[in-house]
C-alpha cells in the first residue's frame, strides 16, 4: 500500500471515529495522531514535487484546523454547540478528502 492510499485510509478511520455518537477521547486523539503522522510521510515523499507543494500546504493547514476543531469539540458542553462543532469538523474532513482526491489524480503524480 503506498503512502497516499494509507493516508486516505487513515482519514476514513478518523472520520468514522469522530462521527460516533459518543466518541472516546483517547481513540479520537490516537486516530488523529496516526492521520498526522501519515501525512508527514506523504509530505516527505512528495514534498519536493513543485506541482503538489500547494496542495500539501493546504492539507497541512486543514490538519491544524482539525486539531483546533477537536479541542473545541471536546470542550463543548451544550448540545447546540456540540452540533455546530461537529458540523464544522465534518466540513473540514470533507475538504481534506477533496485535497486527497486531487493528490490521487494521475495528473498530480
N, C-alpha and C positions, 0 to 999 in steps of 0.2 A: 504494500500500500504506500503510495507516495505521500509526501508531507502535506500537500494541498488536500488530498482526499481525507487524510486523517484530521486535518483542521475542520473540514466540513462535518465529519463525524463528531468531533468534539463540540461543535456548535449545536448540532442536533441533540446531543446528550444534554448539554447545558440548558437548552431551551425546554426540553422535556422536564428537567428537574425544577426549573424556575416556575414553570406553569402548573405545577402540582398545587392542589388546593391549600395545603399547609406544608410547604417545603421545609425540610430540615436545613437549618443554617449551615451546619458543617458540611453537609452534602453539596449545598449550593456553592459554598466557598471553594471546596475541593474541585468541583466541576469547572468553576470559573478559572481557577489556577491552572488546570490542565489545558483549558482553552488558550489562556495567555501563553503558556509555555510552548504549545504547538504553533501559535502564531510566530513566536520568536524563531522557531526552527524554519518556518516558511520565509520569514523576513531575511534570515541569514542565507538561505539557499537562493532566494530570488531577488534579494535586495540590491544587487549590483545592476540589474536589468533596468535601464532607464525608462522603458515603457510601463513597467509595473510600479515604479517608485511612488508615484502619486496615489495609486490605489493602496499600497502598503501604508502610506501615511494616513489615509482616511480610515483604514481598518484599525490602525493603532489609536487614532483619535476616538473612534467609536468604542473600542475596548475600554479606554479610560472613562468614557462617559457611562458605559455599562457598569463599571466599578462604582461610580458615584451613584447611579440609579439603584444599585444593590444596597448600598449603605442607607439610602433614603427609604427604600422598600422595607428593609429590616427594622427601621426606626418608626415606621408608620404604625399608628395605633387605631385611628379611626377608619372604618370600612370605606368611606368615600376616598380618603387619602390613599389607602391601600390600592383601591381600584385605579386611581389616577397614576400612581407609580407603576403599577403592573402594566397599564396601557402604554406608558412612556417606554418602559423596558421592552415590551413587545415590539414597539416601533423600531427601537434600536436593533433588536435581534433580526428583524426583517431587513433593515438597512445593511447589517453585517452580512446577512445571507446574500443580498444583492451584490455586494462587493466581491464575495467569494465566487458567485456565479460568473462575474466578469473575469476574475482571475482564471477560472476554469475554461474559458473560451479559448479555442485553438489560436486565435489571433493574438492573445496576450501572452502566449507561452513561447 
